[in-house]
């Protein structure tokens, strides 16, 4: 699957949240993300990601293992994505370390997720705050099975984001991992 996703900085989070609340019931969750790489940084150098995410919700906790391949669209940063639910995240952390991977960066995201249908697609819109990064972000994504579908899916995502008040100059492809790493290096 390919994650057709756009991300933007949000200047009026209350407005965007109000608009999303009209589309679906929001779900507050906290993500604990651990990104792995080999000691030489080979995955990052190839624009790949290997992540264990534990999601703490109001009623449950679940974990997923995600691998993202290199970007296939530089404008959006969209990547092929393979994800599976993990019953025992500590075992997966141990396996990855046993295979020679090391935690490259660990951080927390505070999210409010909205799942809804629009433009004949299932969409996930997420308002994101990362405690170490200033501001609020909006991610809107849908999954497509073929690269040929990506352009149309991104156009639909862009339409939804415009309806939510996102302007063209609000879009960003900056990765949270890079922003958190830069913030930590400027503090130390």
C-alpha positions in Angstrom: 0.0 0.0 0.0 1.0 3.6 -0.5 0.2 6.2 2.0 -1.0 9.3 0.1 -0.5 11.9 2.8 -0.1 15.7 3.0 1.0 17.5 6.1 0.5 21.2 7.0 1.2 23.6 9.8 -2.1 24.7 11.4 -2.5 28.4 12.3 -6.0 28.1 13.8 -6.3 24.7 15.4 -9.6 25.4 17.0 -11.2 26.2 13.7 -9.8 23.0 12.1 -10.9 20.9 15.0 -14.4 22.4 14.8 -14.5 21.5 11.1 -13.3 18.0 11.7 -15.7 17.5 14.6 -18.5 18.0 12.0 -17.1 15.2 9.8 -16.4 12.6 12.5 -15.9 12.0 16.2 -12.3 12.8 17.2 -10.3 10.3 19.1 -7.5 11.6 21.4 -4.4 9.4 21.4 -0.8 9.6 22.4 1.8 7.9 20.2 5.1 6.7 21.6 7.3 6.3 18.6 10.7 4.6 18.4 12.4 4.8 15.0 15.2 2.3 14.3 18.1 2.4 12.0 21.3 0.4 11.5 24.3 1.9 13.4 25.6 3.6 10.2 22.2 5.3 9.5 21.6 3.2 6.3 17.8 3.3 6.5 17.8 7.1 6.9 20.3 7.5 4.0 17.9 5.5 1.8 14.9 7.5 2.9 13.4 4.5 4.7 11.7 4.3 8.1 11.4 1.4 10.6 9.2 2.3 13.5 7.5 0.7 16.6 4.6 2.8 17.7 2.6 2.3 20.8 -0.7 4.1 20.8 -2.3 5.0 24.1 -6.0 5.8 23.7 -8.7 6.5 26.3 -9.9 2.9 26.4 -7.0 0.8 25.1 -3.3 0.6 24.2 -2.1 -1.0 20.9 1.2 -1.2 19.1 2.2 -1.4 15.4 5.4 -2.2 13.5 5.8 0.0 10.4 8.2 0.0 7.5 8.1 2.9 5.0 10.0 2.7 1.8 11.6 5.7 0.1 9.4 8.6 -1.1 7.8 8.1 -4.4 6.5 11.6 -4.5 8.8 14.4 -3.4 6.2 17.1 -3.2 4.0 15.3 -0.7 6.6 12.9 0.8 4.2 10.0 0.2 5.8 6.5 0.7 5.0 2.9 0.4 3.9 1.7 3.8 3.7 -1.8 5.4 2.2 -2.0 8.9 1.1 -4.8 11.2 -0.3 -4.9 14.6 2.1 -6.1 17.4 0.8 -8.0 20.4 4.1 -7.7 22.3 6.0 -4.5 21.5 8.8 -5.3 24.0 9.6 -8.5 22.0 9.6 -6.6 18.8 12.0 -4.0 20.3 14.3 -6.9 21.4 14.1 -8.6 18.0 15.1 -5.4 16.2 18.0 -4.8 18.5 19.0 -8.4 18.1 19.0 -7.9 14.3 21.5 -5.0 14.8 19.1 -2.1 14.6 19.4 0.7 17.2 16.9 3.3 18.3 17.7 6.3 16.2 15.1 8.6 17.9 12.3 8.2 20.3 9.6 10.9 20.9 5.9 11.4 21.6 3.1 12.7 19.5 -0.3 13.9 20.9 -2.9 13.3 18.3 -6.6 13.8 17.7 -7.7 11.4 14.9 -10.7 11.6 12.7 -11.8 8.8 10.3 -14.3 9.7 7.6 -15.2 9.3 4.0 -15.0 12.1 1.4 -14.2 12.2 -2.3 -15.2 8.5 -2.4 -12.2 7.6 -0.2 -11.6 6.6 3.4 -9.6 9.3 5.0 -7.7 9.8 8.3 -7.2 13.3 9.4 -4.9 13.8 12.4 -4.2 17.0 14.4 -0.7 16.6 15.8 1.3 18.2 18.5 4.8 17.1 19.3 5.8 18.5 22.7 9.4 19.3 21.4 8.2 21.1 18.3 6.3 24.4 18.3 2.8 24.5 16.8 0.1 22.1 15.6 0.1 20.1 12.4 -2.6 18.5 10.3 -2.0 15.3 8.5 -4.6 13.9 6.1 -4.0 10.6 4.4 -5.6 7.8 2.4 -4.2 4.5 1.2 -3.9 3.5 -2.5 -2.7 0.2 -3.9 -1.0 1.5 -7.0 1.5 4.3 -7.7 -0.8 5.4 -10.6 -3.5 6.2 -8.1 -1.3 8.5 -6.0 -1.8 11.8 -8.0 -5.6 11.6 -7.9 -5.6 10.6 -4.2 -3.3 13.5 -3.3 -5.6 15.9 -5.2 -8.5 14.6 -3.1 -6.5 15.1 0.1 -5.5 18.6 -1.0 -9.2 19.4 -1.6 -10.2 18.2 1.9 -7.4 20.2 3.5 -8.5 23.3 1.6 -12.0 22.8 3.0 -10.4 22.7 6.5 -8.8 26.1 5.9 -5.3 25.0 4.9 -3.5 27.4 2.6 -0.9 26.4 0.0 2.0 27.9 1.9 1.0 25.9 5.1 2.1 22.6 3.5 5.3 21.0 4.7 7.3 17.8 4.0 9.5 18.2 7.1 9.7 15.0 9.1 8.9 15.0 12.8 12.0 12.9 13.3 14.2 15.6 11.7 12.5 18.5 13.6 12.8 16.7 17.0 16.5 15.9 16.3 17.2 19.5 15.3 15.4 20.8 18.4 17.4 18.4 20.6 20.7 19.3 19.1 20.0 23.1 19.5 19.2 22.5 23.2 22.2 20.5 24.1 
